[in-house]
Amino acid sequence: MKKRKLPLGDRNMIGARVTEAREKQGMKQVELLSKLQTAGIDISIPALSLLEGQKRPVSDLELNALADILNVSVDWLLGRE
């Protein structure tokens, strides 16, 4: 598994949690991207990478879809366990 080359950004709170949940499920970014697109969230691989790197804001629609796809709560993604 590749390690992140750049430090995390400060554009969202959930990127690191998305990565954690995705990797815990053994899911690759392209698989998550495919599931997001099936759910009506059309983002590119670079945009997903920026989201996980916390260098891009996340919309409420994306947040909800990510929680559903990754089988976690929105509160967990936001660090509100």
Stockholm file with secondary structure:
# STOCKHOLM 1.0

chainA/1-81         MKKRKLPLGDRNMIGARVTEAREKQGMKQVELLSKLQTAGIDISIPALSLLEGQKRPVSDLELNALADILNVSVDWLLGRE
#=GR chainA/1-81 SS CCCCSSCCCSSCSSHHHHHHHHHHTTCCHHHHHHHHHHTTCCCCHHHHHHHHTTCSCCCHHHHHHHHHHHTCCHHHHTTCC
#=GC SS_cons        CCCCSSCCCSSCSSHHHHHHHHHHTTCCHHHHHHHHHHTTCCCCHHHHHHHHTTCSCCCHHHHHHHHHHHTCCHHHHTTCC
//
